[in-house]
C-alpha cells in the first residue's frame, strides 16, 4: 500500500472517521455493533458511539482486539490505522488463514475524539479508570503538589507560577514530574489524568463487549493505539498487561525484543494506575492474554505536556474567548495527530506489522 493509500484512510473529524470505519467494516462483511453514548452530542452535533466490528467466527478459540481513541483526540491515528487494516486484503487473508477472530473497537472515547479532548465527557482519563473502585484509591502525592502549578488561575501561566514549577522539577527531576503528572490521580476531579470515582460509560461498555465476544476465546491478543510519546512516527510497543514475566516474554516473542515495559523503566511511559488491560484480566480470567499499547510519537514531550495543561485549563474556564479556545483545541489536535502523508505512512506500516505479528502469535 502506498503512502497516498494509507493517507486516504485517515480523517479530519470524528464524524468522518466513524463514517469511514463503518463503511470499511460493512464492506468486509463484519458483524457490526453500535453502542451510542446517551444524552450527549459531538462538536458537530453528531451522534457519538463506540462501534464494534468483528471478523471471524464467534467460536474462534483465538481473538485479537484492536482499540482506538482510548484517549479521545488520539483517535485520529487509531481510527486511520483500523480503517487501513480493514481495507488491506493481505491482512484479511491472514485473519482467515490463521483461524483467529478480530474485534475492531472504534472510538473507545467518542466524546473526547469529537471534542478534541484526551479525556472523556466526565473529564476522566479512561486509561486510569480501570481499577477496583471498592478499594481505596491510589495516592499520587506528587500530583497534589503540582495541581495548582499545572493549572494556574490564568493562561498563559504567570511567570511566578512557572518558576515554582521549574524549581519543583529541578529538585525532583523530569522523570518525577512526568510520573506525578501522568501516572493517574484520584483526588482532583478538575485536574489532569483524573481516573474517576466510578467506572465510566466506556469502561462499562467495553466490559460488556468483552463478556459477549470472548466466551470461546482461550487466547486473546490486544493492540491499543496511542499517540504522544517518543520520536515522531515511531511506534513504541509498550507491554500492556499485569506484571508477569511469562506474559512479557510472550509479548516479546510476538512483537520483538523491542517491546518496552513501564514496570522495568524501559518505556517512555511512566508507571500507570487503572489501565485498560485490567478489563481483559477481569472479564476473561481463563484466557491467555497478551497485549501492547502501540504508541506513536508526535512532538517533543514538553510540548505534549504544555498542550495538555492548556486544554485542562480551558476545561475549567468555559468563558474563554472563542479565538483563544479554538487555538488551544487546535494545538491539542496537532499535538496528538501529525496530519502529513509521511506520518500516516509510518503509522499504517507499523500498525500492519503489529497486527500480522499478533495474528501469527495467536496461531
One Martini backbone bead per residue (centre of mass of N, CA, C, O) as a GRO file, in nm:
protein
  363
    1UNK     BB    1   0.096   0.035   0.023
    2UNK     BB    2   0.075   0.357  -0.014
    3UNK     BB    3   0.089   0.661   0.117
    4UNK     BB    4  -0.177   0.751  -0.010
    5UNK     BB    5  -0.339   0.509   0.086
    6UNK     BB    6  -0.318   0.566   0.387
    7UNK     BB    7  -0.423   0.861   0.398
    8UNK     BB    8  -0.722   0.795   0.303
    9UNK     BB    9  -0.799   0.663   0.605
   10UNK     BB   10  -0.801   0.932   0.720
   11UNK     BB   11  -0.923   1.199   0.931
   12UNK     BB   12  -1.078   1.532   1.030
   13UNK     BB   13  -1.298   1.372   1.205
   14UNK     BB   14  -1.507   1.186   1.380
   15UNK     BB   15  -1.738   1.161   1.178
   16UNK     BB   16  -1.556   1.064   0.945
   17UNK     BB   17  -1.427   0.823   1.087
   18UNK     BB   18  -1.685   0.665   1.135
   19UNK     BB   19  -1.772   0.636   0.841
   20UNK     BB   20  -1.520   0.482   0.746
   21UNK     BB   21  -1.545   0.243   0.936
   22UNK     BB   22  -1.830   0.140   0.868
   23UNK     BB   23  -1.774   0.099   0.567
   24UNK     BB   24  -1.534  -0.100   0.591
   25UNK     BB   25  -1.677  -0.316   0.763
   26UNK     BB   26  -1.914  -0.371   0.571
   27UNK     BB   27  -1.742  -0.450   0.319
   28UNK     BB   28  -1.626  -0.711   0.494
   29UNK     BB   29  -1.870  -0.835   0.667
   30UNK     BB   30  -1.902  -0.731   0.938
   31UNK     BB   31  -1.991  -0.740   1.255
   32UNK     BB   32  -2.216  -0.496   1.393
   33UNK     BB   33  -2.182  -0.240   1.650
   34UNK     BB   34  -2.377   0.021   1.832
   35UNK     BB   35  -2.268   0.238   2.098
   36UNK     BB   36  -2.449   0.484   2.239
   37UNK     BB   37  -2.408   0.787   2.375
   38UNK     BB   38  -2.593   0.920   2.615
   39UNK     BB   39  -2.701   1.268   2.597
   40UNK     BB   40  -2.480   1.323   2.366
   41UNK     BB   41  -2.283   1.540   2.159
   42UNK     BB   42  -2.096   1.667   1.926
   43UNK     BB   43  -1.933   1.927   1.770
   44UNK     BB   44  -2.154   1.856   1.515
   45UNK     BB   45  -2.408   1.712   1.648
   46UNK     BB   46  -2.328   1.424   1.668
   47UNK     BB   47  -2.317   1.108   1.706
   48UNK     BB   48  -2.208   0.891   1.973
   49UNK     BB   49  -1.974   0.605   1.945
   50UNK     BB   50  -1.915   0.263   2.010
   51UNK     BB   51  -1.766   0.063   1.771
   52UNK     BB   52  -1.816  -0.275   1.632
   53UNK     BB   53  -1.599  -0.510   1.456
   54UNK     BB   54  -1.634  -0.847   1.322
   55UNK     BB   55  -1.396  -1.099   1.244
   56UNK     BB   56  -1.513  -1.396   1.260
   57UNK     BB   57  -1.592  -1.642   1.463
   58UNK     BB   58  -1.744  -1.710   1.770
   59UNK     BB   59  -1.563  -1.993   1.798
   60UNK     BB   60  -1.301  -1.877   1.835
   61UNK     BB   61  -1.000  -1.936   2.026
   62UNK     BB   62  -0.892  -1.672   1.885
   63UNK     BB   63  -0.828  -1.318   1.981
   64UNK     BB   64  -0.828  -0.990   1.836
   65UNK     BB   65  -0.780  -0.660   1.977
   66UNK     BB   66  -0.875  -0.330   1.853
   67UNK     BB   67  -0.801  -0.002   1.975
   68UNK     BB   68  -0.948   0.332   1.988
   69UNK     BB   69  -0.966   0.634   2.151
   70UNK     BB   70  -0.904   0.630   2.457
   71UNK     BB   71  -0.772   0.926   2.380
   72UNK     BB   72  -0.960   1.064   2.181
   73UNK     BB   73  -0.760   1.256   1.994
   74UNK     BB   74  -0.596   0.984   1.919
   75UNK     BB   75  -0.808   0.870   1.699
   76UNK     BB   76  -0.691   0.952   1.429
   77UNK     BB   77  -0.488   0.722   1.429
   78UNK     BB   78  -0.645   0.460   1.509
   79UNK     BB   79  -0.861   0.481   1.290
   80UNK     BB   80  -0.678   0.480   1.040
   81UNK     BB   81  -0.560   0.201   1.101
   82UNK     BB   82  -0.823   0.039   1.096
   83UNK     BB   83  -0.914   0.111   0.810
   84UNK     BB   84  -0.663   0.008   0.664
   85UNK     BB   85  -0.692  -0.289   0.757
   86UNK     BB   86  -0.975  -0.337   0.627
   87UNK     BB   87  -0.847  -0.273   0.325
   88UNK     BB   88  -0.650  -0.523   0.366
   89UNK     BB   89  -0.611  -0.815   0.206
   90UNK     BB   90  -0.371  -0.943   0.360
   91UNK     BB   91  -0.495  -0.928   0.641
   92UNK     BB   92  -0.757  -1.087   0.586
   93UNK     BB   93  -0.612  -1.345   0.501
   94UNK     BB   94  -0.471  -1.390   0.775
   95UNK     BB   95  -0.726  -1.429   0.937
   96UNK     BB   96  -0.842  -1.672   0.779
   97UNK     BB   97  -0.586  -1.862   0.797
   98UNK     BB   98  -0.550  -1.851   1.124
   99UNK     BB   99  -0.853  -1.857   1.278
  100UNK     BB  100  -0.903  -1.585   1.381
  101UNK     BB  101  -1.042  -1.327   1.552
  102UNK     BB  102  -1.161  -0.978   1.506
  103UNK     BB  103  -1.172  -0.680   1.712
  104UNK     BB  104  -1.308  -0.366   1.633
  105UNK     BB  105  -1.258  -0.080   1.843
  106UNK     BB  106  -1.428   0.223   1.793
  107UNK     BB  107  -1.408   0.470   1.997
  108UNK     BB  108  -1.391   0.468   2.322
  109UNK     BB  109  -1.381   0.809   2.305
  110UNK     BB  110  -1.596   1.002   2.139
  111UNK     BB  111  -1.598   1.273   2.283
  112UNK     BB  112  -1.293   1.339   2.270
  113UNK     BB  113  -1.264   1.312   1.968
  114UNK     BB  114  -1.467   1.538   1.886
  115UNK     BB  115  -1.353   1.764   2.118
  116UNK     BB  116  -1.039   1.747   2.155
  117UNK     BB  117  -0.997   1.531   2.385
  118UNK     BB  118  -0.848   1.305   2.606
  119UNK     BB  119  -1.092   1.300   2.759
  120UNK     BB  120  -1.400   1.275   2.878
  121UNK     BB  121  -1.719   1.378   2.978
  122UNK     BB  122  -1.578   1.357   3.296
  123UNK     BB  123  -1.264   1.412   3.292
  124UNK     BB  124  -1.162   1.119   3.210
  125UNK     BB  125  -0.912   0.884   3.213
  126UNK     BB  126  -0.949   0.577   3.089
  127UNK     BB  127  -0.637   0.477   3.154
  128UNK     BB  128  -0.740   0.519   3.490
  129UNK     BB  129  -1.041   0.356   3.529
  130UNK     BB  130  -0.927   0.044   3.569
  131UNK     BB  131  -1.049  -0.021   3.876
  132UNK     BB  132  -1.103  -0.080   4.215
  133UNK     BB  133  -1.371   0.092   4.370
  134UNK     BB  134  -1.366  -0.079   4.652
  135UNK     BB  135  -1.097   0.048   4.682
  136UNK     BB  136  -0.858   0.235   4.754
  137UNK     BB  137  -0.714   0.495   4.629
  138UNK     BB  138  -0.462   0.597   4.478
  139UNK     BB  139  -0.168   0.774   4.566
  140UNK     BB  140  -0.072   1.118   4.439
  141UNK     BB  141   0.123   1.343   4.578
  142UNK     BB  142   0.257   1.496   4.343
  143UNK     BB  143   0.003   1.612   4.217
  144UNK     BB  144  -0.090   1.782   4.457
  145UNK     BB  145   0.162   1.975   4.432
  146UNK     BB  146   0.097   2.058   4.109
  147UNK     BB  147  -0.188   2.148   4.026
  148UNK     BB  148  -0.169   2.472   4.050
  149UNK     BB  149   0.070   2.482   3.840
  150UNK     BB  150  -0.058   2.342   3.591
  151UNK     BB  151  -0.347   2.504   3.682
  152UNK     BB  152  -0.383   2.804   3.668
  153UNK     BB  153  -0.578   3.089   3.675
  154UNK     BB  154  -0.402   3.157   3.419
  155UNK     BB  155  -0.364   3.219   3.053
  156UNK     BB  156  -0.083   3.210   3.058
  157UNK     BB  157   0.143   3.137   3.275
  158UNK     BB  158   0.279   3.266   3.525
  159UNK     BB  159   0.601   3.324   3.607
  160UNK     BB  160   0.590   3.237   3.906
  161UNK     BB  161   0.462   2.960   3.859
  162UNK     BB  162   0.686   2.848   3.666
  163UNK     BB  163   0.914   2.873   3.870
  164UNK     BB  164   0.801   2.669   4.073
  165UNK     BB  165   0.793   2.433   3.876
  166UNK     BB  166   1.094   2.439   3.805
  167UNK     BB  167   1.191   2.380   4.094
  168UNK     BB  168   1.060   2.106   4.124
  169UNK     BB  169   1.209   1.972   3.885
  170UNK     BB  170   1.500   2.031   3.983
  171UNK     BB  171   1.461   1.859   4.252
  172UNK     BB  172   1.328   1.580   4.114
  173UNK     BB  173   1.278   1.570   3.812
  174UNK     BB  174   1.140   1.478   3.509
  175UNK     BB  175   1.036   1.194   3.586
  176UNK     BB  176   0.873   1.288   3.831
  177UNK     BB  177   0.688   1.474   3.676
  178UNK     BB  178   0.564   1.267   3.484
  179UNK     BB  179   0.450   1.084   3.703
  180UNK     BB  180   0.275   1.286   3.862
  181UNK     BB  181   0.103   1.374   3.610
  182UNK     BB  182   0.042   1.066   3.449
  183UNK     BB  183  -0.025   0.809   3.635
  184UNK     BB  184  -0.255   0.908   3.821
  185UNK     BB  185  -0.558   1.055   3.967
  186UNK     BB  186  -0.816   1.084   4.266
  187UNK     BB  187  -0.843   1.408   4.386
  188UNK     BB  188  -0.889   1.583   4.096
  189UNK     BB  189  -1.154   1.630   3.887
  190UNK     BB  190  -1.017   1.903   3.742
  191UNK     BB  191  -0.779   1.745   3.646
  192UNK     BB  192  -0.518   1.561   3.548
  193UNK     BB  193  -0.542   1.230   3.505
  194UNK     BB  194  -0.826   1.141   3.587
  195UNK     BB  195  -0.984   0.830   3.715
  196UNK     BB  196  -1.216   0.861   3.896
  197UNK     BB  197  -1.515   0.724   4.097
  198UNK     BB  198  -1.609   0.546   3.847
  199UNK     BB  199  -1.727   0.375   3.604
  200UNK     BB  200  -1.749   0.433   3.291
  201UNK     BB  201  -1.911   0.397   3.004
  202UNK     BB  202  -1.670   0.273   2.851
  203UNK     BB  203  -1.602   0.062   3.056
  204UNK     BB  204  -1.877  -0.088   3.055
  205UNK     BB  205  -1.888  -0.142   2.750
  206UNK     BB  206  -1.634  -0.311   2.717
  207UNK     BB  207  -1.713  -0.535   2.913
  208UNK     BB  208  -1.960  -0.623   2.752
  209UNK     BB  209  -1.812  -0.698   2.493
  210UNK     BB  210  -1.626  -0.913   2.618
  211UNK     BB  211  -1.843  -1.104   2.731
  212UNK     BB  212  -1.973  -1.156   2.431
  213UNK     BB  213  -1.676  -1.222   2.259
  214UNK     BB  214  -1.488  -1.433   2.466
  215UNK     BB  215  -1.600  -1.719   2.543
  216UNK     BB  216  -1.414  -1.898   2.326
  217UNK     BB  217  -1.153  -1.770   2.424
  218UNK     BB  218  -0.811  -1.874   2.505
  219UNK     BB  219  -0.684  -1.642   2.322
  220UNK     BB  220  -0.555  -1.301   2.372
  221UNK     BB  221  -0.519  -1.005   2.187
  222UNK     BB  222  -0.369  -0.661   2.213
  223UNK     BB  223  -0.427  -0.333   2.051
  224UNK     BB  224  -0.341   0.000   2.155
  225UNK     BB  225  -0.380   0.313   2.019
  226UNK     BB  226  -0.132   0.575   2.036
  227UNK     BB  227  -0.025   0.916   2.130
  228UNK     BB  228   0.280   1.137   2.235
  229UNK     BB  229   0.529   0.934   2.241
  230UNK     BB  230   0.817   1.002   2.113
  231UNK     BB  231   0.920   0.974   1.812
  232UNK     BB  232   0.825   1.067   1.519
  233UNK     BB  233   0.647   0.776   1.396
  234UNK     BB  234   0.710   0.599   1.632
  235UNK     BB  235   0.625   0.263   1.744
  236UNK     BB  236   0.577   0.186   2.053
  237UNK     BB  237   0.600  -0.120   2.240
  238UNK     BB  238   0.385  -0.153   2.514
  239UNK     BB  239   0.336  -0.321   2.772
  240UNK     BB  240  -0.015  -0.468   2.831
  241UNK     BB  241  -0.008  -0.586   3.151
  242UNK     BB  242   0.039  -0.762   3.397
  243UNK     BB  243   0.293  -0.836   3.603
  244UNK     BB  244   0.469  -1.077   3.393
  245UNK     BB  245   0.711  -1.271   3.272
  246UNK     BB  246   0.564  -1.455   3.064
  247UNK     BB  247   0.403  -1.233   2.918
  248UNK     BB  248   0.643  -1.064   2.828
  249UNK     BB  249   0.780  -1.289   2.664
  250UNK     BB  250   0.545  -1.322   2.466
  251UNK     BB  251   0.542  -1.035   2.354
  252UNK     BB  252   0.839  -1.057   2.244
  253UNK     BB  253   0.781  -1.298   2.055
  254UNK     BB  254   0.578  -1.142   1.877
  255UNK     BB  255   0.713  -0.819   1.862
  256UNK     BB  256   0.980  -0.821   2.008
  257UNK     BB  257   1.251  -0.694   2.199
  258UNK     BB  258   1.131  -0.386   2.184
  259UNK     BB  259   0.957  -0.432   2.408
  260UNK     BB  260   0.824  -0.243   2.656
  261UNK     BB  261   0.831  -0.127   3.015
  262UNK     BB  262   0.711   0.029   3.309
  263UNK     BB  263   0.823  -0.172   3.523
  264UNK     BB  264   1.149  -0.135   3.417
  265UNK     BB  265   1.187   0.159   3.258
  266UNK     BB  266   1.185   0.122   2.922
  267UNK     BB  267   0.970   0.331   2.895
  268UNK     BB  268   0.821   0.641   2.819
  269UNK     BB  269   0.637   0.552   3.030
  270UNK     BB  270   0.484   0.566   3.303
  271UNK     BB  271   0.357   0.442   3.569
  272UNK     BB  272   0.029   0.301   3.593
  273UNK     BB  273  -0.317   0.347   3.671
  274UNK     BB  274  -0.605   0.201   3.561
  275UNK     BB  275  -0.574   0.007   3.327
  276UNK     BB  276  -0.739  -0.147   3.058
  277UNK     BB  277  -0.630  -0.444   3.093
  278UNK     BB  278  -0.813  -0.519   3.337
  279UNK     BB  279  -1.062  -0.609   3.175
  280UNK     BB  280  -0.941  -0.874   3.069
  281UNK     BB  281  -0.873  -1.005   3.341
  282UNK     BB  282  -1.167  -0.989   3.454
  283UNK     BB  283  -1.345  -1.106   3.193
  284UNK     BB  284  -1.082  -1.321   3.105
  285UNK     BB  285  -0.942  -1.533   3.323
  286UNK     BB  286  -0.897  -1.804   3.121
  287UNK     BB  287  -0.724  -1.638   2.937
  288UNK     BB  288  -0.467  -1.578   2.728
  289UNK     BB  289  -0.281  -1.271   2.769
  290UNK     BB  290  -0.176  -1.023   2.508
  291UNK     BB  291  -0.028  -0.687   2.531
  292UNK     BB  292  -0.037  -0.359   2.362
  293UNK     BB  293   0.092  -0.040   2.318
  294UNK     BB  294   0.074   0.175   2.033
  295UNK     BB  295   0.315   0.438   2.032
  296UNK     BB  296   0.303   0.748   1.869
  297UNK     BB  297   0.492   0.989   1.773
  298UNK     BB  298   0.512   1.360   1.750
  299UNK     BB  299   0.610   1.549   1.991
  300UNK     BB  300   0.764   1.680   2.228
  301UNK     BB  301   0.698   1.639   2.557
  302UNK     BB  302   0.672   1.940   2.649
  303UNK     BB  303   0.445   1.998   2.439
  304UNK     BB  304   0.243   1.795   2.541
  305UNK     BB  305   0.213   1.901   2.833
  306UNK     BB  306   0.123   2.190   2.752
  307UNK     BB  307  -0.133   2.112   2.598
  308UNK     BB  308  -0.271   1.975   2.840
  309UNK     BB  309  -0.278   2.219   3.023
  310UNK     BB  310  -0.442   2.408   2.842
  311UNK     BB  311  -0.693   2.222   2.816
  312UNK     BB  312  -0.746   2.199   3.120
  313UNK     BB  313  -0.790   2.498   3.164
  314UNK     BB  314  -1.026   2.535   2.965
  315UNK     BB  315  -1.228   2.352   3.115
  316UNK     BB  316  -1.226   2.568   3.368
  317UNK     BB  317  -1.280   2.803   3.115
  318UNK     BB  318  -1.564   2.850   2.931
  319UNK     BB  319  -1.525   3.184   2.889
  320UNK     BB  320  -1.337   3.170   2.672
  321UNK     BB  321  -1.246   3.296   2.401
  322UNK     BB  322  -1.277   3.161   2.095
  323UNK     BB  323  -0.993   3.206   1.985
  324UNK     BB  324  -0.841   3.068   2.220
  325UNK     BB  325  -0.992   2.799   2.225
  326UNK     BB  326  -0.926   2.713   1.935
  327UNK     BB  327  -0.617   2.710   1.969
  328UNK     BB  328  -0.606   2.491   2.187
  329UNK     BB  329  -0.751   2.267   2.026
  330UNK     BB  330  -0.556   2.266   1.786
  331UNK     BB  331  -0.310   2.188   1.951
  332UNK     BB  332  -0.411   1.912   2.032
  333UNK     BB  333  -0.435   1.791   1.753
  334UNK     BB  334  -0.130   1.848   1.667
  335UNK     BB  335  -0.004   1.679   1.905
  336UNK     BB  336  -0.177   1.388   1.829
  337UNK     BB  337  -0.165   1.479   1.505
  338UNK     BB  338   0.006   1.411   1.209
  339UNK     BB  339  -0.090   1.582   0.907
  340UNK     BB  340   0.076   1.356   0.720
  341UNK     BB  341   0.167   1.125   0.493
  342UNK     BB  342   0.428   1.022   0.627
  343UNK     BB  343   0.307   0.953   0.905
  344UNK     BB  344   0.082   0.762   0.804
  345UNK     BB  345   0.273   0.558   0.682
  346UNK     BB  346   0.406   0.475   0.945
  347UNK     BB  347   0.155   0.382   1.087
  348UNK     BB  348   0.047   0.174   0.884
  349UNK     BB  349   0.293  -0.019   0.878
  350UNK     BB  350   0.312  -0.076   1.190
  351UNK     BB  351   0.024  -0.179   1.231
  352UNK     BB  352   0.043  -0.414   1.037
  353UNK     BB  353   0.278  -0.560   1.170
  354UNK     BB  354   0.145  -0.597   1.450
  355UNK     BB  355  -0.096  -0.765   1.352
  356UNK     BB  356   0.055  -0.999   1.213
  357UNK     BB  357   0.209  -1.087   1.465
  358UNK     BB  358  -0.040  -1.152   1.635
  359UNK     BB  359  -0.163  -1.368   1.449
  360UNK     BB  360   0.080  -1.555   1.471
  361UNK     BB  361   0.075  -1.586   1.784
  362UNK     BB  362  -0.232  -1.713   1.778
  363UNK     BB  363  -0.187  -1.997   1.625
   0.00000   0.00000   0.00000
